Amino acid sequence: MKKAFVLILSLLFVSMAFGQKVKIKNKVCYIDEQVFLTWEDKSFMIHQPSPVTHVNGEAPVFVMQMHKYGSDFYTSIRFLDFEEEFWSKDKTRKKLFSMIYKSNLFNEDGTIDEKKATRFIRTYHEEPPELLLIGNGN
């Protein structure tokens, strides 16, 4: 029992030590108190696209947009350099930005690495209901 407690405590400490602190304030996403992403003044309103820029980049790298399907909320992210799109259900901006950060999608110059973005999409993509119906031929 004592060994299990020590193991659980150790795992908890390690996960806390390597976790990133994500903070969103005034159209800026901070990871561990460093600016990571910024976006335009659309505030991620439903059906209003918001261009998002990496701190090292000059131009937006993706467009993020909220959608509502019934009682569910989806977020779409359209990568601008290679026209790929990602959908996620019921995740906050904070969670999505953390996922993007942990997936290491950005190159040093603030552009998106296409191979990493494709892997990110394949791993986390969730189809919204309308697209599921279209995709099944119904």
DSSP file (Angstrom, degrees, kcal/mol; ACC not computed):
  #  RESIDUE AA STRUCTURE BP1 BP2  ACC     N-H-->O    O-->H-N    N-H-->O    O-->H-N    TCO  KAPPA ALPHA  PHI   PSI    X-CA   Y-CA   Z-CA
    1    1 A M     >        0   0    0      0, 0.0     4,-2.1     0, 0.0     5,-0.2   0.000 360.0 360.0 360.0 -42.4    0.0    0.0    0.0
    2    2 A K  H  >  +     0   0    0      1,-0.2     4,-2.2     2,-0.2     5,-0.2   0.884 360.0  51.8 -64.6 -38.5    2.8    2.4    0.9
    3    3 A K  H  > S+     0   0    0      2,-0.2     4,-2.5     1,-0.2    -1,-0.2   0.904 108.8  50.5 -64.4 -41.5    4.6    1.7   -2.4
    4    4 A A  H  > S+     0   0    0      2,-0.2     4,-2.6     1,-0.2     5,-0.2   0.906 110.4  50.0 -63.8 -41.5    1.4    2.4   -4.4
    5    5 A F  H  X S+     0   0    0     -4,-2.1     4,-2.5     2,-0.2    -2,-0.2   0.924 111.7  47.3 -62.7 -44.8    0.9    5.7   -2.5
    6    6 A V  H  X S+     0   0    0     -4,-2.2     4,-2.4     2,-0.2    -2,-0.2   0.899 112.6  50.4 -64.3 -40.8    4.5    6.7   -3.2
    7    7 A L  H  X S+     0   0    0     -4,-2.5     4,-2.5     2,-0.2    -2,-0.2   0.929 112.2  46.0 -63.1 -46.6    4.1    5.8   -6.9
    8    8 A I  H  X S+     0   0    0     -4,-2.6     4,-2.3     1,-0.2    -2,-0.2   0.914 113.4  49.5 -63.5 -43.4    0.9    7.8   -7.3
    9    9 A L  H  X S+     0   0    0     -4,-2.5     4,-2.2    -5,-0.2    -1,-0.2   0.902 111.2  50.0 -62.1 -41.8    2.4   10.8   -5.6
   10   10 A S  H  X S+     0   0    0     -4,-2.4     4,-2.5     2,-0.2    -2,-0.2   0.918 110.9  48.7 -63.2 -44.6    5.5   10.6   -7.8
   11   11 A L  H  X S+     0   0    0     -4,-2.5     4,-2.5     1,-0.2    -2,-0.2   0.893 110.9  50.9 -63.8 -39.6    3.4   10.4  -11.0
   12   12 A L  H  X S+     0   0    0     -4,-2.3     4,-2.0     2,-0.2    -1,-0.2   0.920 111.1  48.1 -63.0 -44.2    1.3   13.3   -9.8
   13   13 A F  H  X S+     0   0    0     -4,-2.2     4,-2.2     2,-0.2    -2,-0.2   0.919 112.3  48.8 -62.8 -45.2    4.5   15.4   -9.1
   14   14 A V  H  X S+     0   0    0     -4,-2.5     4,-1.7     1,-0.2    -2,-0.2   0.914 111.1  49.6 -63.4 -43.4    6.0   14.5  -12.5
   15   15 A S  H  X S+     0   0    0     -4,-2.5     4,-0.7     1,-0.2    -1,-0.2   0.877 112.6  47.7 -65.1 -35.9    2.8   15.4  -14.4
   16   16 A M  H  < S+     0   0    0     -4,-2.0     3,-0.3     1,-0.2    -1,-0.2   0.862 109.5  53.5 -70.7 -35.3    2.6   18.7  -12.6
   17   17 A A  H  < S+     0   0    0     -4,-2.2    -2,-0.2     1,-0.2    -1,-0.2   0.835 116.2  37.7 -68.9 -32.6    6.2   19.5  -13.3
   18   18 A F  H  < S+     0   0    0     -4,-1.7    -1,-0.2    -5,-0.1    -2,-0.2   0.442  93.4 105.9-101.0  -0.5    5.9   19.0  -17.0
   19   19 A G     <  -     0   0    0     -4,-0.7     2,-0.4    -3,-0.3    -3,-0.0  -0.483  67.3-126.3 -78.0 150.2    2.4   20.5  -17.5
   20   20 A Q        -     0   0    0     -2,-0.1     2,-0.7    78,-0.0    -2,-0.1  -0.775  11.3-132.1 -98.1 142.1    2.1   23.9  -19.2
   21   21 A K        -     0   0    0     -2,-0.4    11,-3.0     2,-0.0     2,-0.5  -0.841  25.2-162.2 -92.1 116.5    0.2   26.7  -17.6
   22   22 A V  E     +A   31   0A   0     -2,-0.7     2,-0.4     9,-0.2     9,-0.2  -0.865  11.9 176.3-104.3 129.9   -2.2   28.2  -20.2
   23   23 A K  E     -A   30   0A   0      7,-2.6     7,-3.6    -2,-0.5     2,-0.5  -0.999  13.6-160.2-134.5 136.9   -3.7   31.6  -19.7
   24   24 A I  E     +A   29   0A   0     -2,-0.4     2,-0.3     5,-0.2     5,-0.2  -0.971  24.5 152.0-119.8 125.4   -5.9   33.6  -22.0
   25   25 A K  E >   -A   28   0A   0      3,-2.6     3,-0.7    -2,-0.5    -2,-0.1  -0.952  62.0  -7.5-155.7 131.0   -6.2   37.4  -21.6
   26   26 A N  T 3  S-     0   0    0     -2,-0.3     3,-0.1     1,-0.2    -1,-0.1   0.895 127.4 -49.2  51.8  51.4   -6.9   40.3  -23.9
   27   27 A K  T 3  S+     0   0    0      1,-0.2    12,-1.6    11,-0.1     2,-0.4   0.769 117.5 110.1  62.9  28.6   -6.8   38.3  -27.2
   28   28 A V  E <   -AB  25  38A   0     -3,-0.7    -3,-2.6    10,-0.2     2,-0.6  -1.000  57.0-149.3-134.6 135.6   -3.5   36.6  -26.2
   29   29 A C  E     -AB  24  37A   0      8,-3.1     7,-3.1    -2,-0.4     8,-1.3  -0.927  16.7-163.9-103.7 123.3   -2.7   33.0  -25.2
   30   30 A Y  E     -AB  23  35A   0     -7,-3.6    -7,-2.6    -2,-0.6     2,-0.5  -0.888   7.5-164.8-106.2 135.5    0.2   32.7  -22.8
   31   31 A I  E >  S-AB  22  34A   0      3,-2.7     3,-1.8    -2,-0.4    -9,-0.2  -0.988  83.8 -14.4-117.3 121.5    1.9   29.4  -22.2
   32   32 A D  T 3  S-     0   0    0    -11,-3.0    -1,-0.2    -2,-0.5   -10,-0.1   0.894 129.5 -56.8  49.7  44.1    4.0   29.4  -19.0
   33   33 A E  T 3  S+     0   0    0    -12,-0.5     2,-0.4     1,-0.2    -1,-0.3   0.557 115.5 115.1  67.6  12.0    3.7   33.2  -19.0
   34   34 A Q  E <  S-B   31   0A   0     -3,-1.8    -3,-2.7     0, 0.0    -1,-0.2  -0.921  76.1-107.1-109.8 137.9    5.2   33.5  -22.6
   35   35 A V  E     +B   30   0A   0     -2,-0.4    -5,-0.2    -5,-0.2     3,-0.1  -0.428  46.5 162.3 -62.5 130.2    3.1   34.8  -25.4
   36   36 A F  E     +     0   0A   0     -7,-3.1    19,-2.1     1,-0.4     2,-0.3   0.740  58.7   7.4-114.9 -52.7    2.2   31.9  -27.7
   37   37 A L  E     -BC  29  54A   0     -8,-1.3    -8,-3.1    17,-0.2    -1,-0.4  -0.961  54.6-168.8-135.7 151.0   -0.8   33.0  -29.9
   38   38 A T  E     -BC  28  53A   0     15,-2.6    15,-3.1    -2,-0.3     2,-0.3  -0.934   9.4-167.4-131.5 159.5   -2.7   36.2  -30.6
   39   39 A W  E     - C   0  52A   0    -12,-1.6    13,-0.2    -2,-0.3    11,-0.0  -0.958  25.4 -94.0-145.3 164.8   -5.9   36.7  -32.5
   40   40 A E    >   -     0   0    0     11,-1.5     2,-1.0    -2,-0.3     3,-0.8  -0.146  52.4 -86.5 -75.4 174.2   -8.1   39.5  -34.0
   41   41 A D  T 3  S+     0   0    0      1,-0.2    -1,-0.1     2,-0.1     9,-0.1  -0.005  96.6 101.5 -77.8  30.8  -10.9   41.2  -32.2
   42   42 A K  T >  S-     0   0    0     -2,-1.0     3,-1.4     9,-0.1    -1,-0.2   0.581  72.3-146.3 -92.5  -9.0  -13.7   38.8  -33.1
   43   43 A S  T <   -     0   0    0     -3,-0.8    -2,-0.1     1,-0.3     7,-0.1   0.666  51.6 -78.7  57.2  22.8  -13.6   37.1  -29.6
   44   44 A F  T 3  S+     0   0    0      1,-0.1    -1,-0.3    20,-0.1     3,-0.1   0.880  72.7 176.4  56.1  42.3  -14.5   33.6  -31.0
   45   45 A M    X   -     0   0    0     -3,-1.4     3,-2.0     1,-0.1    21,-0.7  -0.400  45.4 -78.6 -70.8 156.7  -18.2   34.4  -31.3
   46   46 A I  B 3  S+d   66   0A   0      1,-0.3    21,-0.2    19,-0.1    -1,-0.1  -0.368 115.5   1.4 -61.4 130.8  -20.3   31.7  -32.8
   47   47 A H  T 3  S+     0   0    0     19,-3.2    -1,-0.3     1,-0.2    20,-0.1   0.620 102.5 116.4  65.8  17.9  -20.0   31.6  -36.6
   48   48 A Q    <   -     0   0    0     -3,-2.0    18,-0.3    18,-0.2    -1,-0.2  -0.942  63.4-135.3-114.2 109.4  -17.4   34.5  -36.6
   49   49 A P        -     0   0    0      0, 0.0    16,-0.2     0, 0.0    -4,-0.1  -0.391  16.8-161.4 -66.4 137.9  -14.0   33.4  -37.9
   50   50 A S  E     - E   0  64A   0     14,-2.5    14,-2.4    -2,-0.1     2,-0.2  -0.951  12.3-138.5-122.6 110.0  -11.0   34.6  -35.9
   51   51 A P  E     - E   0  63A   0      0, 0.0   -11,-1.5     0, 0.0     2,-0.4  -0.465  20.2-154.6 -66.5 136.3   -7.6   34.6  -37.5
   52   52 A V  E     -CE  39  62A   0     10,-3.3     9,-2.8   -13,-0.2    10,-1.5  -0.944   6.9-163.2-119.7 134.9   -4.9   33.4  -35.1
   53   53 A T  E     -C   38   0A   0    -15,-3.1   -15,-2.6    -2,-0.4     2,-0.2  -0.935  18.1-125.9-120.3 138.9   -1.2   34.3  -35.3
   54   54 A H  E >   -C   37   0A   0      5,-0.4     3,-1.5    56,-0.4   -17,-0.2  -0.500  30.4-113.9 -75.9 151.7    1.8   32.7  -33.7
   55   55 A V  T 3  S+     0   0    0    -19,-2.1   -18,-0.1     1,-0.3    -1,-0.1   0.812 117.0  45.1 -59.2 -32.5    4.1   35.0  -31.7
   56   56 A N  T 3  S+     0   0    0    -20,-0.2    -1,-0.3    55,-0.0     2,-0.2   0.491 103.6  82.8 -90.0  -3.1    7.0   34.5  -34.1
   57   57 A G    <   -     0   0    0     -3,-1.5    53,-0.1    53,-0.2    -4,-0.1  -0.570  60.3-155.0-102.1 164.4    4.8   34.9  -37.2
   58   58 A E  S    S+     0   0    0     -2,-0.2    -1,-0.1     1,-0.1    52,-0.1   0.707  78.9  46.7-105.0 -29.0    3.6   38.0  -39.1
   59   59 A A  S    S-     0   0    0      1,-0.1    -5,-0.4    -7,-0.0    -1,-0.1  -0.800  97.6 -87.1-115.1 155.3    0.5   36.6  -40.8
   60   60 A P        -     0   0    0      0, 0.0    -7,-0.3     0, 0.0     3,-0.1  -0.298  31.5-166.7 -57.7 143.4   -2.3   34.5  -39.4
   61   61 A V        +     0   0    0     -9,-2.8    19,-2.0     1,-0.3    20,-0.6   0.651  68.2   8.4-107.3 -23.7   -1.6   30.7  -39.6
   62   62 A F  E     -EF  52  79A   0    -10,-1.5   -10,-3.3    17,-0.2     2,-0.5  -0.988  63.2-131.0-151.4 162.8   -5.1   29.4  -38.9
   63   63 A V  E     -EF  51  78A   0     15,-2.1    15,-2.6    -2,-0.3     2,-0.4  -0.966  20.9-158.9-115.8 129.4   -8.6   30.6  -38.5
   64   64 A M  E     +EF  50  77A   0    -14,-2.4   -14,-2.5    -2,-0.5     2,-0.4  -0.896  13.7 176.3-111.0 136.3  -10.6   29.4  -35.5
   65   65 A Q  E     - F   0  76A   0     11,-2.5    11,-3.1    -2,-0.4     2,-0.3  -0.998  22.5-136.9-144.9 137.0  -14.4   29.5  -35.5
   66   66 A M  E     -dF  46  75A   0    -21,-0.7   -19,-3.2    -2,-0.4     2,-0.3  -0.705  22.6-175.1 -91.2 143.4  -17.1   28.3  -33.1
   67   67 A H  E     - F   0  74A   0      7,-3.1     7,-2.9    -2,-0.3     2,-0.5  -0.979  14.8-146.0-136.0 148.3  -20.2   26.5  -34.3
   68   68 A K  E     + F   0  73A   0     -2,-0.3     2,-0.5     5,-0.2     5,-0.2  -0.974  13.8 179.5-119.4 127.1  -23.3   25.3  -32.5
   69   69 A Y  E >   - F   0  72A   0      3,-2.7     3,-2.2    -2,-0.5     2,-0.3  -0.931  68.5 -54.3-123.6 103.4  -25.1   22.0  -33.4
   70   70 A G  T 3  S-     0   0    0     -2,-0.5     0, 0.0     1,-0.3     0, 0.0  -0.513 121.1 -21.8  64.2-123.4  -28.1   21.5  -31.2
   71   71 A S  T 3  S+     0   0    0     -2,-0.3     2,-0.3    -3,-0.1    -1,-0.3   0.419 121.9  94.3 -96.5   0.5  -26.8   21.7  -27.7
   72   72 A D  E <   -F   69   0A   0     -3,-2.2    -3,-2.7    17,-0.0     2,-0.4  -0.693  62.0-148.0 -96.4 145.6  -23.2   20.8  -28.7
   73   73 A F  E     -F   68   0A   0     -2,-0.3    17,-3.3    -5,-0.2     2,-0.3  -0.938  14.9-172.8-110.5 134.6  -20.5   23.3  -29.5
   74   74 A Y  E     -FG  67  89A   0     -7,-2.9    -7,-3.1    -2,-0.4     2,-0.4  -0.917  11.2-151.5-121.8 150.6  -17.8   22.6  -32.0
   75   75 A T  E     -FG  66  88A   0     13,-2.6    13,-2.0    -2,-0.3     2,-0.4  -0.988   9.3-158.5-120.1 130.9  -14.7   24.5  -32.9
   76   76 A S  E     -FG  65  87A   0    -11,-3.1   -11,-2.5    -2,-0.4     2,-0.5  -0.889   3.6-166.4-107.6 142.3  -13.2   24.4  -36.4
   77   77 A I  E     -FG  64  86A   0      9,-2.8     9,-2.5    -2,-0.4     2,-0.6  -0.983   3.9-165.8-125.8 117.8   -9.6   25.3  -37.1
   78   78 A R  E     -FG  63  85A   0    -15,-2.6   -15,-2.1    -2,-0.5     2,-0.4  -0.918  15.2-141.3-107.3 115.2   -8.7   25.9  -40.7
   79   79 A F  E  >> -FG  62  84A   0      5,-2.5     4,-0.9    -2,-0.6     5,-0.6  -0.632  10.8-155.7 -75.9 125.0   -4.9   25.9  -41.4
   80   80 A L  T  45S+     0   0    0    -19,-2.0    -1,-0.1    -2,-0.4   -18,-0.1   0.809  81.5  58.8 -78.5 -31.5   -4.3   28.6  -44.0
   81   81 A D  T  45S+     0   0    0    -20,-0.6    -1,-0.2     1,-0.2   -19,-0.1   0.765 125.9  14.1 -73.5 -23.8   -1.1   27.4  -45.6
   82   82 A F  T  45S-     0   0    0     -3,-0.3    -1,-0.2     2,-0.1    -2,-0.2   0.217  97.4-118.2-140.9  17.8   -2.4   24.1  -46.8
   83   83 A E  T  <5 +     0   0    0     -4,-0.9     2,-0.3     1,-0.2    -3,-0.2   0.792  59.3 146.6  52.6  40.0   -6.2   24.2  -46.4
   84   84 A E  E   < -G   79   0A   0     -5,-0.6    -5,-2.5     2,-0.0     2,-0.4  -0.772  32.2-151.9 -98.9 153.0   -6.6   21.4  -43.9
   85   85 A E  E     -G   78   0A   0     -2,-0.3     2,-0.4    -7,-0.2    -7,-0.2  -0.976   9.3-165.5-132.8 143.8   -9.4   21.7  -41.3
   86   86 A F  E     -G   77   0A   0     -9,-2.5    -9,-2.8    -2,-0.4     2,-0.4  -0.971   4.7-163.4-126.2 137.3   -9.8   20.3  -37.8
   87   87 A W  E     -G   76   0A   0     -2,-0.4    39,-2.6   -11,-0.2     2,-0.4  -0.958   6.5-175.9-122.7 143.0  -13.0   20.1  -35.8
   88   88 A S  E     -G   75   0A   0    -13,-2.0   -13,-2.6    -2,-0.4     2,-0.5  -0.999  18.0-134.4-140.0 141.0  -13.3   19.5  -32.1
   89   89 A K  E    S-G   74   0A   0     -2,-0.4   -15,-0.2   -15,-0.2    38,-0.0  -0.821  75.6 -19.0-100.6 130.2  -16.4   19.1  -29.8
   90   90 A D  S    S+     0   0    0    -17,-3.3     2,-0.4    -2,-0.5    -1,-0.2   0.740  89.2 139.2  53.9  34.1  -16.9   20.9  -26.5
   91   91 A K        -     0   0    0     -3,-0.2    -1,-0.2   -18,-0.2    -3,-0.1  -0.899  49.1-126.1-107.2 139.7  -13.2   21.8  -26.0
   92   92 A T     >  -     0   0    0     -2,-0.4     4,-2.6     1,-0.1     5,-0.2  -0.311  24.6-110.3 -74.4 162.8  -12.3   25.3  -24.6
   93   93 A R  H  > S+     0   0    0      1,-0.2     4,-3.2     2,-0.2     5,-0.3   0.910 121.2  56.2 -56.9 -41.5   -9.9   27.6  -26.3
   94   94 A K  H  > S+     0   0    0      1,-0.2     4,-2.1     2,-0.2    -1,-0.2   0.926 109.0  44.7 -57.1 -47.5   -7.5   26.9  -23.5
   95   95 A K  H  > S+     0   0    0      2,-0.2     4,-2.4     1,-0.2    -1,-0.2   0.917 114.5  48.7 -65.1 -44.2   -7.7   23.2  -24.0
   96   96 A L  H  X S+     0   0    0     -4,-2.6     4,-2.4     2,-0.2    -2,-0.2   0.921 111.9  48.1 -63.6 -44.0   -7.3   23.5  -27.8
   97   97 A F  H  X S+     0   0    0     -4,-3.2     4,-2.4     1,-0.2    -1,-0.2   0.878 111.4  51.3 -64.8 -36.3   -4.3   25.9  -27.5
   98   98 A S  H  X S+     0   0    0     -4,-2.1     4,-2.8    -5,-0.3    -2,-0.2   0.914 109.7  49.5 -64.6 -42.7   -2.7   23.6  -25.0
   99   99 A M  H  X S+     0   0    0     -4,-2.4     4,-1.6     2,-0.2    -2,-0.2   0.907 111.9  48.8 -61.7 -42.1   -3.2   20.6  -27.5
  100  100 A I  H  <>S+     0   0    0     -4,-2.4     5,-1.2     2,-0.2     4,-0.4   0.915 112.6  48.1 -64.3 -43.2   -1.7   22.7  -30.3
  101  101 A Y  H ><5S+     0   0    0     -4,-2.4     3,-1.5     1,-0.2    -2,-0.2   0.941 111.9  48.2 -62.3 -48.6    1.3   23.7  -28.1
  102  102 A K  H 3<5S+     0   0    0     -4,-2.8    -1,-0.2     1,-0.3    -2,-0.2   0.775 106.2  58.3 -65.6 -26.2    1.9   20.1  -26.9
  103  103 A S  T 3<5S-     0   0    0     -4,-1.6    -1,-0.3    -5,-0.2    -2,-0.2   0.529 101.6-136.8 -81.2  -5.6    1.8   18.9  -30.5
  104  104 A N  T < 5 +     0   0    0     -3,-1.5    -3,-0.2    -4,-0.4    -2,-0.1   0.905  42.4 161.8  54.6  49.1    4.6   21.2  -31.4
  105  105 A L      < +     0   0    0     -5,-1.2     8,-3.5    11,-0.1     2,-0.3   0.697  42.0  86.0 -74.5 -20.3    2.9   22.3  -34.7
  106  106 A F  B     -H  112   0B   0      6,-0.2     6,-0.2    -6,-0.2     2,-0.1  -0.622  64.5-143.5 -95.3 141.7    5.0   25.5  -35.2
  107  107 A N    >   -     0   0    0      4,-3.2     3,-1.8    -2,-0.3    -1,-0.0  -0.389  42.3 -94.4 -81.4 171.2    8.3   26.0  -36.9
  108  108 A E  T 3  S+     0   0    0      1,-0.3    -1,-0.1     2,-0.1    -2,-0.0   0.820 125.0  56.5 -58.7 -32.5   10.7   28.6  -35.5
  109  109 A D  T 3  S-     0   0    0      1,-0.1    -1,-0.3     2,-0.1     3,-0.1   0.388 121.9-103.0 -84.9   5.6    9.5   31.2  -37.9
  110  110 A G  S <  S+     0   0    0     -3,-1.8   -56,-0.4     1,-0.3   -53,-0.2   0.501  81.3 126.8  88.9   4.0    5.9   30.9  -36.7
  111  111 A T        -     0   0    0    -55,-0.1    -4,-3.2     1,-0.1     2,-0.4  -0.512  64.7-102.9 -88.0 163.5    4.6   28.8  -39.6
  112  112 A I  B     -H  106   0B   0     -6,-0.2     2,-0.7    -2,-0.2    -6,-0.2  -0.710  23.0-128.1 -89.2 135.0    2.8   25.5  -39.2
  113  113 A D     >  -     0   0    0     -8,-3.5     4,-2.4    -2,-0.4     5,-0.2  -0.748  19.4-151.3 -78.5 114.9    4.7   22.2  -39.9
  114  114 A E  H  > S+     0   0    0     -2,-0.7     4,-2.4     1,-0.2     5,-0.2   0.867  90.9  50.9 -62.4 -40.2    2.3   20.5  -42.4
  115  115 A K  H  > S+     0   0    0      2,-0.2     4,-2.0     1,-0.2    -1,-0.2   0.919 113.0  45.6 -64.5 -43.0    3.3   16.9  -41.4
  116  116 A K  H  > S+     0   0    0      2,-0.2     4,-2.4     1,-0.2    -2,-0.2   0.878 112.7  51.2 -67.6 -37.2    2.7   17.6  -37.7
  117  117 A A  H  X S+     0   0    0     -4,-2.4     4,-2.6     2,-0.2    -2,-0.2   0.898 108.5  51.4 -66.8 -39.8   -0.6   19.4  -38.4
  118  118 A T  H  X S+     0   0    0     -4,-2.4     4,-2.4     2,-0.2    -2,-0.2   0.911 111.6  47.2 -63.1 -42.0   -1.8   16.4  -40.4
  119  119 A R  H  X S+     0   0    0     -4,-2.0     4,-1.9     2,-0.2    -2,-0.2   0.906 110.8  52.5 -64.3 -41.8   -0.9   14.1  -37.6
  120  120 A F  H  X S+     0   0    0     -4,-2.4     4,-2.5     2,-0.2     5,-0.3   0.925 110.6  47.7 -58.2 -46.6   -2.7   16.4  -35.1
  121  121 A I  H  X S+     0   0    0     -4,-2.6     4,-2.2     1,-0.2    -2,-0.2   0.930 111.6  49.3 -62.7 -46.6   -5.8   16.4  -37.3
  122  122 A R  H  < S+     0   0    0     -4,-2.4    -1,-0.2     1,-0.2    -2,-0.2   0.829 115.8  45.0 -62.7 -31.3   -5.8   12.6  -37.6
  123  123 A T  H  < S+     0   0    0     -4,-1.9    -2,-0.2    -5,-0.2    -1,-0.2   0.902 128.0  19.9 -79.1 -43.1   -5.4   12.2  -33.9
  124  124 A Y  H  < S+     0   0    0     -4,-2.5    -2,-0.2    -5,-0.2    -3,-0.2   0.497  83.4 127.2-112.8  -5.6   -7.9   14.7  -32.5
  125  125 A H     <  -     0   0    0     -4,-2.2     2,-0.4    -5,-0.3   -37,-0.2  -0.303  32.5-173.6 -63.5 134.3  -10.5   15.5  -35.3
  126  126 A E        -     0   0    0    -39,-2.6    -1,-0.0    -2,-0.0    -2,-0.0  -0.975  20.4-133.0-129.9 116.0  -14.1   15.0  -34.4
  127  127 A E        -     0   0    0     -2,-0.4   -38,-0.0     1,-0.1   -41,-0.0  -0.451  18.9-127.5 -69.2 133.8  -16.7   15.4  -37.1
  128  128 A P     >  -     0   0    0      0, 0.0     4,-1.9     0, 0.0     3,-0.4  -0.440  31.5-102.1 -73.6 159.9  -19.8   17.6  -36.4
  129  129 A P  H  > S+     0   0    0      0, 0.0     4,-2.1     0, 0.0     5,-0.2   0.856 118.0  51.8 -54.5 -44.8  -23.2   16.0  -37.0
  130  130 A E  H  > S+     0   0    0      1,-0.2     4,-1.9     2,-0.2     5,-0.1   0.898 111.4  47.5 -62.2 -40.0  -24.0   17.6  -40.3
  131  131 A L  H  > S+     0   0    0     -3,-0.4     4,-2.6     1,-0.2    -1,-0.2   0.849 108.2  56.0 -71.0 -32.5  -20.7   16.6  -41.8
  132  132 A L  H  X S+     0   0    0     -4,-1.9     4,-1.5     2,-0.2    -2,-0.2   0.921 107.9  48.5 -61.9 -43.5  -21.2   13.0  -40.5
  133  133 A L  H  <>S+     0   0    0     -4,-2.1     5,-1.6     2,-0.2     4,-0.3   0.909 113.3  46.3 -64.4 -42.2  -24.5   12.8  -42.4
  134  134 A I  H ><5S+     0   0    0     -4,-1.9     3,-1.3     1,-0.2    -2,-0.2   0.919 111.1  52.9 -65.3 -42.8  -23.0   14.2  -45.6
  135  135 A G  H 3<5S+     0   0    0     -4,-2.6    -1,-0.2     1,-0.3    -2,-0.2   0.763 105.6  53.9 -65.7 -26.1  -20.0   11.9  -45.3
  136  136 A N  T 3<5S-     0   0    0     -4,-1.5    -1,-0.3    -3,-0.2    -2,-0.2   0.442 112.8-116.0 -88.4   0.2  -22.2    8.8  -44.9
  137  137 A G  T < 5       0   0    0     -3,-1.3    -3,-0.2    -4,-0.3    -2,-0.1   0.639 360.0 360.0  77.2  13.7  -24.1    9.5  -48.1
  138  138 A N      <       0   0    0     -5,-1.6    -4,-0.2    -6,-0.2    -5,-0.1   0.426 360.0 360.0 -89.0 360.0  -27.4   10.0  -46.2
